[in-house]
Amino acid sequence: MRFVIQRVTKASCTVDNTVTGQIKNGLCVFIGVSNDDTTQIADKMISKLINMRIFADSEGKTNLSLKDVDGQLLLISQFTLYANCRKGNRPSFTDAGNPELANQLYEYCIEQTKKEIDVVQTGIFGADMQIELNNDGPFTIVLDSNDLAI
């Protein structure tokens, strides 16, 4: 599983000219799923996401988590995070999880984060989404389950 985490002052997702989710101060998270992913892996990723200290404290140091600052979440499914660009110029997406599994785990991530975070907004799985965001910092982190002790 891969998360691309962007600290934002605001972010929104639009599908067919309709806003499906929008947040202020928090994290916009792009979620990629592989066929090897499980709910146990998702739990570890979610815990890391929610507790990651990437917000400034009163001294301007990144010592506070999303929960500490009462931050909001915008979760966006994005299979292209598993693009394989090793050969040729056209990416292959065979490493991305099958749509049924990917959707199940995306929905699971939404469910679980709502237990911890008051405002969780989303895109629509498989839709052509337009994402707008103001990256705060800029501050972007790539979190890959293969790099975590699970």
Secondary structure, DSSP 8 states (H G I E B T S, - for coil): -EEEEEEEEEEEEEETTEEEEEEEEEEEEEEE-BTT--HHHHHHHHHHHHH---EE-TTS-EEE-TTTTT-EEEEEE-GGGG-B-SSSSS-B-TTB--HHHHHHHHHHHHHHHHTT-S-EEE--TTS--EEEEEEEEEEEEEEEGGGS--
